[in-house]
């Protein structure tokens, strides 16, 4: 199984005013003259990190990352319990992505998204298919009622992770457990930190405990951090209360719009968070997209089989790309075995 590309740092970053009193963090890394790609993170509310840059060959790709409204480095942050999420919807995010494309002067780009990022990638591509060169999706999630019921309403996933489910139930009064998303909406929007704080950690920890095939305490620890958990849980719950502002099944029903766009669907067979049936339903409606069912993986993008399939897809879609003008500049890579102050190129040659 292949590992990620070496660590790199952005060559450009900024805050884009997207209206409604909000600013979106964005960054670019890799080759400024490379093939444009935008990475859409999960959650909603998860934010980006440096490992997301490493899915792409930095010599060939102009890699664009963004933190969606309310999370990561974007402002204001949903971790502020007084911050309204009224202007944070799927269609606000689709408009933000298109605004960023125009801001960066990119005509068309590849779109890669996993989990909620796959939802947003589909929503964006179905709205702006003329702006998309290829689509790579992982851990397919479309916010159908059946998908939300499976993971959040005790209709499937709870039977596989009963001990983690008990912790998810704990903050919710017994009388409200027939509607867990609605119950958490009340808890997460309670002004008392003693109420919304523990609820946020319970919500976030339930997801973190379920996204890998084998236990990953390091992931659970990050998700349980109170500041991260509150922003993450508030945004996710807000989206799920509204079913993403979609008609049920809308993204899959409209996937025929994507027929002329090359696509790859990567799905862990044992994905507890976003079960494989959704990837299968999407593939049936969009048969032109390749479906790669990874036999020994769960949900997370860095599980070995999923990581390998994502790298294979992005490498293939970069084949034959020729920069419009000058050759690619020398890349500044962070190479772990390089001496302090040493600069290394894409081939690992250090000076």
Secondary structure, 3 states (H helix, E strand, C coil): CCCCCCEECCCEEEEEEEECCEEEEEEEEECCCCEEEEEECCCCCCCCCHHHHHHCCCCCEEEEEECCCCCCCCECCCCCCCCCCCCCCHHHHHHHHHHHHHHCCCCCEEEEEEEHHHHHHHHHHHHCHHHEEEEEEEEECCCCHHHHHHHHCCCCHHHHCHHHHHHHHHCCCHHHCCCHHHHHHHHHCCCCHHHHHHHHHHHHHHHHCCCCCCCCHHHHHHHCCHHHHHHHHHHHHHHHHCHHHCCCCHHHHCHHHHCCCEEEEEEECCCCCCCHHHHHHHHHHCCCCEEEEECCCCCCCCCHHHHHHHHHHHHHHHCCCCCCCCCCCCCCEECCCCCCCCCECCCCCEC
